[in-house]
Amino acid sequence: MSVKKRLYGMGIPKNIKTTIIQELKFDIGFDAFIFERNIKQNFKELCYLGDSIMDNGNTELFTKNILNL
């Protein structure tokens, strides 16, 4: 599944502009889980805390491009 389709499947309205800054592929799903958990922990001060954008929460949204920090 494409990242764009996954974003909309997570509840982002089509009128919200999204930018995919990088796509990472993992052979093992658990490796992806650990990577994502580490990113959320290491950059928790940059997590988006505004009004809900996604139907299932905003836990994967950041206020800056964290991959360039």
ZIGI-V594881 format. One record per residue. N is the residue number from 1. RES is the residue in one letter. PHI is phi in whole degrees, 0 to 359 (none if undefined). OMEGA is omega in whole degrees, -180 to 180 (none if undefined). Layout:
n=N res=RES phi=PHI omega=OMEGA
n=N res=RES phi=PHI omega=OMEGA
//
This chain:
n=1 res=M phi=none omega=180
n=2 res=S phi=289 omega=179
n=3 res=V phi=298 omega=-179
n=4 res=K phi=300 omega=178
n=5 res=K phi=296 omega=180
n=6 res=R phi=297 omega=179
n=7 res=L phi=301 omega=-179
n=8 res=Y phi=292 omega=176
n=9 res=G phi=292 omega=178
n=10 res=M phi=274 omega=174
n=11 res=G phi=105 omega=176
n=12 res=I phi=284 omega=180
n=13 res=P phi=300 omega=-177
n=14 res=K phi=295 omega=180
n=15 res=N phi=275 omega=177
n=16 res=I phi=269 omega=179
n=17 res=K phi=283 omega=177
n=18 res=T phi=239 omega=177
n=19 res=T phi=233 omega=176
n=20 res=I phi=272 omega=-175
n=21 res=I phi=268 omega=176
n=22 res=Q phi=190 omega=177
n=23 res=E phi=243 omega=179
n=24 res=L phi=246 omega=179
n=25 res=K phi=244 omega=-180
n=26 res=F phi=235 omega=176
n=27 res=D phi=284 omega=-178
n=28 res=I phi=241 omega=-177
n=29 res=G phi=303 omega=-179
n=30 res=F phi=296 omega=177
n=31 res=D phi=298 omega=177
n=32 res=A phi=295 omega=179
n=33 res=F phi=300 omega=-180
n=34 res=I phi=296 omega=180
n=35 res=F phi=300 omega=-180
n=36 res=E phi=296 omega=179
n=37 res=R phi=299 omega=179
n=38 res=N phi=295 omega=178
n=39 res=I phi=298 omega=-180
n=40 res=K phi=300 omega=-180
n=41 res=Q phi=289 omega=-176
n=42 res=N phi=289 omega=-176
n=43 res=F phi=237 omega=-176
n=44 res=K phi=299 omega=179
n=45 res=E phi=289 omega=179
n=46 res=L phi=255 omega=179
n=47 res=C phi=295 omega=177
n=48 res=Y phi=290 omega=-178
n=49 res=L phi=239 omega=-178
n=50 res=G phi=282 omega=178
n=51 res=D phi=303 omega=-178
n=52 res=S phi=299 omega=176
n=53 res=I phi=252 omega=-177
n=54 res=M phi=259 omega=-179
n=55 res=D phi=298 omega=-175
n=56 res=N phi=253 omega=177
n=57 res=G phi=105 omega=-176
n=58 res=N phi=247 omega=-171
n=59 res=T phi=291 omega=-179
n=60 res=E phi=251 omega=-178
n=61 res=L phi=251 omega=-179
n=62 res=F phi=232 omega=-178
n=63 res=T phi=272 omega=178
n=64 res=K phi=220 omega=175
n=65 res=N phi=287 omega=-175
n=66 res=I phi=290 omega=-178
n=67 res=L phi=282 omega=178
n=68 res=N phi=258 omega=-178
n=69 res=L phi=268 omega=none
//
